[in-house]
Amino acid sequence: MEGRRRDGDPLRHLLFGGTVLGAVIALGTAGYVLIEGWSAFDALYMTVTTVTTVGYREVNPLSPAGRGFTIALILIGVGTLFYVLGNLARFALEGELQYVFGKYRSGGKVKTLRDHYIVCGYGRMGRHICKELRAKPVSVVVVEKNLDVVAAAQRDGFMAVEGDATQDHVLTEAGIERAKGLVSVVNTDAENVYIVLTARGLHKDLYIVARAGEEGSEQKLMRAGANRVSSPHLIGGVQVAQVLLRPAVVDFLDLATKSEHLELQIEEITIGKGSQFDGKTPCQCGLDKDRGLIVVGIKRRSGHLEFNPGPQVMLAEGDTLIVLGQPQSLKTLDAALQSRMETHTFR
């Protein structure tokens, strides 16, 4: 069953009702002052007791004009009061108050983010993606148009933006201009294509990954601007076949790639500008002295991938090392790769 979608901004409904109720009270107070000649306090007291249907006696006897005004005030004021109370009950019973607080809390945090990742769609696949990204850890902003799912993302500790990710203003609210990457894993391939098109138009250098559910959708998503396209059915089929044919290999890859395994990880680390590794070999930088690291490959800045490069290969700024190793050794290597020339040699 499809979850609820927000029918307008709930806070806006409540503010509108409160404004109208305040206007009714002000109008009622002014009316009794003008019609009956009462003091402002007596007029306000009469207006509040009338609108809230408390039923106390009149402050002073009413003239026929005052009684007619009271009838109109009851018809207008009571309806307005019930509208406001209904919105308050909706907030309390349906969790929209939590949504509103979460929305504005997330909105303030998103404005301060940079180099974060945007995940469009918080279904089963989106939840797993967010969990893996948080384990890195990196900042994640979820974009969802389903109110219940937005609330679930906020309960899970993620910043969430409610809205349709195919709309420019929604992705802008998620900070797409400052984002490092975007993942589109909504329900349909058509929506994924529109999201990729919108994201690419807003940020031409953004790294975009999209999910393809049907055969033939991969090319459409690539033409729309996705850098990579993932097909869960294809990946799942290949993995099942590999489990049957090469179970030990699959066990090793699971050990190296899943975040819950802490004894061994595989990471990619890029040589930063001015790094001490620029223009040197891994051997010269001391990489061969750490037995907890294995350089599996190097992806050159040009995109060329070198497998098992060895200790004498020359490194350069912009190269990405694909390294298998223990977490602490990987952290030390990452810090050394990003450090400047004057930093001491990695050990």
C-alpha positions in Angstrom: 0.0 0.0 0.0 1.4 3.4 -0.9 2.2 5.6 2.0 0.8 9.0 2.7 1.9 12.0 0.7 1.9 15.4 2.3 -1.1 17.5 1.1 0.6 20.9 1.3 2.9 22.1 4.0 1.3 21.1 7.4 2.9 24.0 9.1 1.5 26.4 6.5 -2.0 25.0 7.2 -1.6 25.6 10.9 -0.2 29.1 10.6 -3.0 30.0 8.2 -5.6 28.7 10.6 -4.0 30.6 13.5 -3.9 33.8 11.5 -7.6 33.5 10.6 -8.5 32.7 14.2 -6.6 35.8 15.4 -8.3 37.9 12.8 -11.8 36.6 13.9 -11.0 37.5 17.5 -9.8 41.0 16.6 -12.9 41.5 14.4 -15.2 40.3 17.1 -13.6 42.6 19.7 -13.8 45.6 17.4 -17.5 44.7 16.6 -18.6 44.6 20.2 -16.8 47.9 20.9 -18.5 49.6 17.9 -22.0 48.0 18.3 -22.4 47.8 22.0 -19.9 50.5 23.1 -18.2 48.1 25.5 -14.6 48.5 26.8 -11.9 46.6 24.8 -11.4 44.1 27.6 -15.2 43.3 27.9 -15.4 43.0 24.1 -12.4 40.6 24.0 -13.8 38.5 26.8 -17.2 38.2 25.1 -15.5 37.3 21.8 -13.4 34.5 23.3 -16.3 32.9 25.2 -18.4 33.1 22.1 -15.8 31.6 19.7 -14.8 28.8 22.2 -18.5 28.0 22.9 -17.9 28.2 26.7 -21.4 29.6 27.2 -20.9 32.1 30.0 -23.5 34.8 30.3 -23.1 38.0 28.4 -21.0 40.7 30.0 -23.8 43.2 29.4 -27.3 42.8 27.9 -27.1 42.6 24.1 -29.0 44.8 21.7 -30.7 43.2 18.7 -27.8 44.3 16.5 -25.4 42.8 19.0 -27.2 39.4 19.0 -27.1 39.3 15.2 -23.4 40.0 15.3 -22.9 37.2 17.9 -24.7 34.7 15.6 -22.3 35.6 12.8 -19.3 35.4 15.1 -20.3 31.9 16.3 -20.7 30.6 12.7 -17.4 32.0 11.6 -15.3 31.7 14.8 -16.4 28.2 15.8 -15.6 26.8 12.3 -12.2 28.5 12.4 -11.4 27.1 15.9 -12.3 23.6 14.8 -10.0 23.9 11.8 -7.1 24.9 14.0 -7.8 22.2 16.6 -8.1 19.6 13.7 -4.6 20.6 12.4 -3.2 20.4 15.9 -4.6 16.9 16.4 -3.3 15.9 13.0 0.2 17.0 14.1 0.0 15.1 17.3 -1.6 11.8 16.1 -0.1 11.4 12.6 3.5 12.4 13.5 3.5 15.6 11.3 4.9 17.7 14.1 8.0 15.4 14.1 8.1 15.8 10.4 8.0 19.6 10.6 10.7 19.8 13.2 12.8 17.3 11.3 12.3 19.2 8.1 13.5 22.5 9.4 16.3 20.9 11.4 17.5 19.1 8.3 17.1 22.3 6.2 19.5 24.2 8.5 22.1 21.4 8.4 21.9 20.8 4.7 22.8 24.5 4.1 26.2 23.9 5.8 27.0 20.7 3.9 29.7 20.3 1.2 30.9 17.2 -0.7 27.9 15.2 0.6 25.9 12.5 -1.2 22.2 12.8 -2.2 20.1 9.6 -2.2 16.9 9.9 -4.1 14.6 7.2 -2.8 14.6 5.6 0.6 13.2 2.2 -0.2 14.9 -1.1 0.6 17.8 -0.3 -1.7 18.1 3.3 -0.6 18.2 2.3 3.1 21.2 0.0 2.4 23.0 2.6 0.4 22.5 5.2 3.2 23.8 2.7 5.8 26.9 2.0 3.8 27.6 5.7 3.2 27.2 6.5 6.8 29.6 3.8 7.8 32.4 5.4 5.7 31.4 8.0 7.2 30.1 10.7 4.8 27.2 13.1 5.0 24.0 11.9 3.4 20.8 13.8 2.4 17.7 11.7 1.5 15.2 13.0 -1.0 11.7 11.4 -0.8 8.2 12.5 -1.7 6.5 10.1 0.7 5.8 11.6 4.1 6.0 8.4 6.0 9.3 7.5 4.4 10.7 11.0 5.1 9.8 10.5 8.8 11.4 7.1 8.7 14.7 8.5 7.3 14.7 11.2 10.0 14.2 8.6 12.7 17.1 6.7 11.3 19.3 9.8 11.8 19.5 11.0 8.2 18.8 14.5 6.9 15.8 14.3 4.6 14.2 16.6 2.1 10.5 16.0 1.2 9.6 16.5 -2.4 9.8 15.2 -6.0 13.5 14.8 -7.0 12.6 15.5 -10.6 12.0 19.1 -9.6 14.9 21.6 -9.6 14.0 23.3 -6.4 13.9 20.1 -4.4 17.4 19.1 -5.5 18.5 22.6 -4.9 17.1 22.4 -1.3 19.2 19.2 -0.9 22.3 21.2 -1.8 23.1 19.7 -5.1 25.4 22.5 -6.1 27.7 21.5 -3.3 27.2 17.8 -3.4 29.9 15.2 -4.4 27.5 12.6 -5.8 23.9 11.6 -6.3 22.2 8.2 -6.3 18.8 7.7 -7.9 17.0 4.5 -6.8 13.3 5.4 -7.0 10.7 3.0 -8.0 10.6 3.4 -11.8 13.2 3.7 -14.5 11.3 6.7 -16.0 11.6 8.6 -12.7 15.2 7.7 -12.5 15.8 9.1 -16.0 14.1 12.4 -15.1 16.1 12.7 -11.9 19.4 12.1 -13.7 18.5 14.7 -16.3 17.5 17.2 -13.6 20.6 16.6 -11.6 23.0 16.8 -14.6 21.4 20.1 -15.6 22.0 21.5 -12.1 25.5 20.2 -11.6 27.5 19.2 -14.7 30.4 17.7 -12.7 28.3 15.7 -10.3 29.0 12.0 -10.1 25.7 10.3 -10.6 24.7 6.6 -10.1 21.3 5.3 -11.1 19.4 2.1 -10.8 18.0 0.3 -13.8 15.1 -2.1 -13.3 14.4 -3.1 -16.9 16.5 -4.3 -19.8 17.4 -1.4 -22.1 17.1 1.2 -19.4 20.9 1.4 -18.9 21.6 3.2 -22.1 18.8 5.7 -21.5 20.2 6.5 -18.1 23.7 6.9 -19.5 22.4 9.2 -22.2 20.6 11.2 -19.5 23.9 11.9 -17.8 24.5 9.0 -15.3 28.2 8.1 -14.8 27.3 4.6 -13.7 24.2 2.5 -13.9 23.5 -0.5 -11.6 21.0 -3.3 -12.3 20.1 -5.1 -9.1 18.8 -8.1 -11.1 22.0 -8.5 -13.0 24.2 -8.0 -10.0 22.1 -10.5 -8.0 22.3 -13.1 -10.7 26.0 -12.8 -11.2 26.6 -13.0 -7.4 24.5 -16.1 -7.1 26.3 -17.8 -9.9 29.7 -16.8 -8.3 28.6 -18.2 -5.0 27.9 -21.6 -6.7 31.2 -21.6 -8.7 33.7 -19.7 -6.5 32.4 -19.6 -2.9 35.8 -18.9 -1.4 36.3 -15.9 -3.7 32.9 -14.5 -2.8 33.6 -15.0 0.9 36.9 -13.0 0.6 35.2 -10.2 -1.4 32.4 -10.0 1.2 35.1 -9.8 3.9 36.8 -6.9 2.1 33.9 -4.9 0.9 31.2 -5.0 3.6 31.4 -2.3 6.2 30.6 -4.6 9.2 33.9 -6.4 8.7 36.5 -4.5 10.5 39.6 -6.7 10.1 40.0 -6.2 6.3 38.8 -3.5 3.9 39.3 -2.5 0.3 39.4 1.3 -0.4 40.3 3.7 -3.1 42.4 6.7 -2.1 43.3 9.6 -4.4 46.7 11.3 -4.3 45.9 15.0 -3.5 47.4 18.1 -4.9 50.9 18.7 -3.5 51.0 15.2 -1.9 54.4 13.8 -0.9 53.6 10.8 -3.1 53.5 12.9 -6.3 56.4 11.9 -8.5 57.6 9.0 -6.3 57.2 5.2 -6.3 55.4 3.3 -3.6 58.8 1.9 -2.6 60.3 5.4 -2.1 57.3 6.4 0.0 57.6 3.4 2.3 54.4 1.6 1.2 56.3 -1.7 1.0 57.2 -1.5 4.7 53.6 -1.8 5.9 52.6 -5.5 5.7 49.0 -4.6 6.4 48.6 -3.0 2.9 48.4 -4.4 -0.6 48.2 -2.0 -3.6 45.8 -4.0 -5.8 45.7 -1.4 -8.7 46.1 2.2 -9.7 43.5 4.2 -11.7 45.4 7.0 -13.5 44.0 10.4 -13.8 43.4 9.7 -17.5 41.1 6.8 -16.5 43.6 4.0 -17.4 43.5 1.2 -14.8 46.8 -0.7 -13.9 46.5 -4.0 -12.1 49.1 -5.1 -9.5 51.4 -2.1 -10.3 54.3 -3.2 -8.2 56.6 -1.1 -5.9 58.5 0.7 -8.7 55.7 2.3 -10.6 55.7 6.1 -10.6 52.7 7.9 -8.9 51.3 11.3 -9.7 48.7 13.8 -8.5 45.2 12.6 -9.3 46.0 8.9 -9.4 43.7 6.7 -7.3 45.2 3.8 -5.4 43.0 0.7 -4.9 44.3 -0.7 -1.7 43.5 -3.8 0.3 44.4 -3.7 4.0 43.7 -3.3 7.6 41.5 -0.3 8.6 44.2 1.5 10.7 46.8 1.1 7.9 44.3 2.5 5.4 43.6 5.5 7.6 47.3 6.2 7.9 47.8 5.9 4.2 44.8 8.2 3.4 46.3 10.9 5.7 49.7 10.5 4.1 48.3 10.7 0.5 46.6 14.0 1.3 49.5 15.5 3.1 51.8 18.1 1.6 55.4 17.7 0.4 57.0 18.7 3.7 55.3 15.9 5.5 57.5 13.0 6.5 57.6 9.7 4.5 54.8 7.2 5.1 55.7 4.4 7.4 
